[in-house]
């Protein structure tokens, strides 16, 4: 499980380091390979390859290509998607189009989101937090009272 947050730099080639604590939660079956795509907000979602295949693609494959909204979602999800393996220094090369989508230049805010990692422009992350005007206690009550699926 990916938890915690970190601030790192993006190198000149567009590589970011994956926090070492996150590496221990990546299954061997992922083969140190990650799938990156746009997040549902202006960030980059990074999934270990095994989770992407078993969980994300399983759900995406159930979508109806003849439903315009579902088809549009698939196009947006896959348009910027990329698959990369960690290099010898535990860095991921993030494609330029994803960095541009997320507004990332020199610094990144890396956020563990349980089964995925989010990569943010630190300023955009702070703006996103401020836009959420509900107190955490209210959100927790609303969300955590839902019955599990």
Secondary structure, DSSP 8 states (H G I E B T S, - for coil): -B--EEEEE--TTSEEE--HHHHTTS-GGGTTEEEEEE-SSSSEEEEEHHHIIIIIHHHHTTS-TTSHHHHHHHHHHHHT-EEEE--TTSEEE--HHHHHHHT-SSEEEEEEEBTEEEEE-HHHHHHHHHH--S-HHHHHHHHHTS---
